[in-house]
């Protein structure tokens, strides 16, 4: 039974990680009834941090159109 529970948990975590911030935010709101962010800026900043990590790990630090479209404009 423990193996089955662990399998289901791992599968859900992987599903959420590939769904991005939007899917994770929706899941937390639907399941727990809480907002993941206090304001839109927090969400944009987390998206920027995650995408910056991904661009460095997976694209050699080269910013492309895909990165720019996912991050959008960040106001100072």
C-alpha positions in Angstrom: 0.0 0.0 0.0 2.9 2.4 0.8 4.4 1.8 -2.6 1.1 2.7 -4.3 0.7 5.9 -2.3 4.2 6.9 -3.1 3.7 6.2 -6.7 0.5 8.4 -6.8 2.2 11.2 -5.0 5.2 11.1 -7.3 3.0 11.1 -10.3 1.0 14.1 -9.1 4.2 16.1 -8.3 5.6 15.4 -11.7 2.3 16.4 -13.3 2.2 19.7 -11.4 5.8 20.5 -12.1 5.3 20.2 -15.9 2.1 22.2 -15.7 4.0 25.4 -14.6 3.0 28.0 -12.1 -0.5 28.5 -13.5 -1.4 24.9 -13.0 0.1 24.8 -9.6 -1.7 27.9 -8.6 -5.0 26.5 -9.8 -4.4 23.2 -8.0 -3.6 24.9 -4.7 -6.7 27.2 -5.0 -9.0 24.3 -5.9 -7.7 21.8 -3.3 -6.8 24.0 -0.4 -8.9 27.1 -1.1 -5.9 29.5 -0.7 -4.3 31.9 -3.1 -0.6 31.1 -3.8 0.3 34.7 -4.3 -0.7 37.9 -2.5 -0.5 39.9 -5.7 0.3 39.5 -9.4 3.8 40.8 -9.0 4.8 37.9 -6.7 3.6 35.5 -9.4 5.6 37.3 -12.1 8.7 37.4 -10.0 8.5 33.6 -9.3 7.9 33.0 -13.0 11.0 35.1 -13.8 13.1 33.2 -11.3 12.0 29.8 -12.6 12.5 30.7 -16.2 15.9 32.3 -15.5 17.0 29.0 -13.9 15.6 27.0 -16.8 17.3 29.2 -19.4 20.7 28.8 -17.6 20.3 25.0 -17.1 18.7 24.1 -20.5 19.8 26.8 -22.9 23.3 27.8 -21.9 22.0 31.2 -20.6 20.9 32.3 -24.0 17.6 34.2 -23.8 15.3 33.4 -26.7 11.8 34.3 -27.8 10.3 31.5 -25.8 11.8 32.9 -22.6 10.6 36.4 -23.3 7.1 35.2 -24.1 6.8 33.2 -20.9 8.3 35.9 -18.6 6.8 39.0 -20.2 7.6 42.5 -19.1 8.7 43.0 -15.4 8.2 46.5 -14.0 11.0 47.8 -11.8 
